[in-house]
C-alpha cells in the first residue's frame, strides 16, 4: 500500500475551507481528525493545568475555532469565562456566526487569559505563520494552547487517513525558535 505524501505546496487556498472540507475532516465519523469528545478531554486537561498553575481563566480567544468544540468544552470546564471564536472560513462564519478573521492579524484590542490556536498554523506559509506567532503573543496575557502539525508528526504520529497532509510541514524547531 502506497502512503499518501503531502504535496510540497498546500492546495488549500483560504477559500477552500468550505462545507466539503469540514464534512471530510470534522463531521464524518469515518474520516474526521477530531471530534467534540476528544476536544472536551483536551480542554479538561488545559483548564486543570491552568488551575494547578493558579492562572486565572476569565476569557478565552479561539483563533481558528472551526465547529466550536472548544467553546462547548469550556462552557462546562470554565463556565464563568467569556469565549470569543474567530474563524477564517466564510462558510463557518455564515453557518455558525463566528467572527471572521485570521490568526495572522486579528486584533481585538485586548489580551485574553487563554488563547487557543489548534491546527491552524500549518495551513499558513512561513511568513504568515511567523506573523501569526507574533500576533498570538499580542493577544495572549496568560496561557497559549498551540497545536501545529510538524514533519515529525506526519512521519510518526498522525493518522494519514484522517489528517490533512496538504499543509506546510515544518520541523518543530521552526515553531520553538519563534515562540
C-alpha positions in Angstrom: 0.0 0.0 0.0 1.5 3.3 -1.0 1.3 6.0 1.6 -0.1 9.4 0.7 2.7 12.0 0.9 1.9 15.7 1.5 2.3 17.9 -1.5 5.2 20.4 -1.3 2.8 23.3 -1.7 -0.6 23.2 0.0 -3.5 23.0 -2.4 -5.8 24.7 0.1 -6.5 28.3 -0.5 -8.2 30.2 2.3 -11.4 30.0 0.4 -11.2 26.2 0.3 -12.4 25.8 3.9 -15.9 25.1 2.7 -18.6 22.6 3.6 -16.8 19.7 1.9 -13.6 20.4 3.9 -15.5 20.4 7.2 -17.5 17.4 6.3 -14.3 15.4 5.5 -12.1 16.4 8.4 -14.6 17.2 11.1 -18.1 16.0 10.6 -17.9 12.5 9.0 -17.2 10.0 11.8 -15.2 7.8 9.4 -12.8 10.5 8.3 -12.7 13.2 10.9 -9.5 14.1 12.6 -11.1 15.1 15.9 -14.5 15.4 17.5 -16.2 17.1 20.4 -15.3 14.3 22.8 -11.5 14.5 22.2 -11.6 18.3 22.4 -13.5 18.1 25.7 -10.8 15.8 27.1 -8.1 18.2 26.0 -10.0 21.3 27.4 -10.4 19.5 30.7 -6.6 18.9 30.8 -5.8 22.5 29.8 -8.2 24.0 32.4 -6.9 21.7 35.1 -3.4 22.7 34.3 -4.2 26.4 34.5 -5.8 25.8 37.9 -2.7 24.0 39.0 -0.6 27.0 37.9 -3.1 29.3 39.6 -3.6 31.2 36.4 -7.0 33.0 36.1 -9.3 31.9 33.3 -11.8 34.7 32.8 -11.5 35.0 29.0 -10.7 32.7 26.0 -9.8 33.6 22.4 -10.1 30.7 20.0 -8.3 31.6 16.7 -9.4 29.1 14.1 -12.4 27.9 16.2 -13.9 25.7 13.5 -17.0 24.0 14.7 -16.8 25.4 18.2 -15.7 22.3 20.1 -13.5 24.4 22.5 -16.4 26.7 23.1 -18.7 23.9 24.1 -16.0 22.2 26.3 -15.0 25.4 28.0 -18.7 26.1 28.8 -18.5 23.0 31.0 -15.0 23.4 32.3 -14.8 27.2 32.9 -18.5 28.4 32.7 -17.7 31.9 34.0 -15.0 32.6 31.4 -16.0 34.5 28.3 -15.3 32.9 24.9 -14.6 34.6 21.6 -14.4 32.4 18.5 -12.6 33.7 15.4 -12.6 31.8 12.1 -11.2 32.3 8.6 -13.8 30.2 6.8 -16.5 32.2 5.3 -18.7 29.1 5.2 -18.4 28.5 9.0 -18.9 32.2 9.8 -22.1 32.2 7.9 -23.2 28.8 9.3 -22.2 29.3 13.0 -21.9 33.0 13.4 -18.2 33.3 14.2 -16.3 36.5 14.0 -14.4 36.4 10.6 -10.7 36.9 11.0 -7.2 35.5 10.8 -4.7 34.4 13.4 -2.2 36.4 11.3 -3.7 39.8 12.1 -6.8 39.6 14.3 -6.6 42.5 16.7 -9.3 42.5 19.3 -7.8 45.5 21.2 -7.3 43.4 24.3 -5.5 40.3 25.6 -7.1 37.1 26.8 -6.2 34.7 29.7 -6.3 31.7 27.3 -5.6 31.7 23.6 -6.3 28.6 21.6 -4.8 28.0 18.2 -5.3 24.4 17.3 -4.4 23.0 13.8 -4.1 26.4 12.1 -0.5 27.4 11.6 0.3 24.5 9.3 -2.0 26.0 6.7 0.0 29.2 6.5 3.2 29.8 4.6 6.3 30.6 6.6 5.9 34.3 6.5 2.2 34.3 7.6 2.9 31.6 10.3 5.7 33.8 11.8 3.4 36.8 11.8 0.7 34.7 13.4 3.0 33.7 16.2 3.9 37.3 16.8 0.1 38.1 16.9 -0.5 35.3 19.3 1.9 37.0 21.7 -0.1 40.2 21.3 -3.5 38.7 22.2 -2.3 36.4 25.0 -1.8 37.6 28.6 -1.8 34.2 30.3 -1.7 30.8 28.6 -1.4 29.7 25.0 -2.6 26.3 23.7 -0.9 25.9 20.4 -1.0 22.8 18.2 0.6 22.6 14.8 1.3 19.5 12.6 5.1 19.1 12.1 7.2 17.0 9.8 7.8 14.5 12.6 4.1 14.3 13.5 3.4 13.5 9.8 6.1 10.8 9.8 5.5 9.2 13.2 2.3 10.3 14.9 -0.7 11.2 12.8 -3.3 9.0 11.1 -2.8 9.9 7.4 -6.2 8.7 6.6 -7.8 11.4 8.7 -5.1 14.1 8.8 -4.9 16.8 6.0 -1.4 16.5 4.5 -1.9 19.4 2.1 -0.2 21.8 4.6 3.2 23.3 5.3 5.1 20.7 7.2 7.9 22.3 9.3 10.2 20.9 11.9 9.1 21.5 15.5 12.2 23.7 15.9 10.8 26.2 13.5 7.9 26.9 15.9 10.1 26.7 19.0 12.5 29.3 17.7 9.7 31.8 17.1 7.9 31.2 20.3 
